[in-house]
Amino acid sequence: MENKIQQLVTELSKNERVQAVIHDVHVLQNKLNAEMTKTLTKFKKSAGDIEKNILNYRKQLVAQKNKLEKDLRAKAQSLQVKPARKTAKKAAPAAKKKATTKTATARKTTKKRA
């Protein structure tokens, strides 16, 4: 069986038509490999560009978030400002008049009888 296979292989390798087909297959395989390499290179470059764009977009978003947080903190602080303390002067104590209390002393009046 192996002898028959080897004979067929040698006969086919001598055949010009088979050799032409094998050559065409190799050429097409090389072209396919080259095209695949180009496509992979494009994908890698595209992926690198997309990654850069995502990183730039992320930086922009972080900057915008920080700006918004800063604005919100400023607004919150402006709302929390305590009203200025009114220094109410204590009214000078009005001169209290002491009520003069007169104690009525009962006088005994005696009539003199003549």
Secondary structure, 3 states (H helix, E strand, C coil): CHHHHHHHHHHHHHCHHHHHHHHHHHHHHHHHHHHHHHHHHHHHHHHHHHHHHHHHHHHHHHHHHHHHHHHHHHHHHHHCCCCCCCCCCCCCCCCCCCCCCCCCCCCCCCCCCC
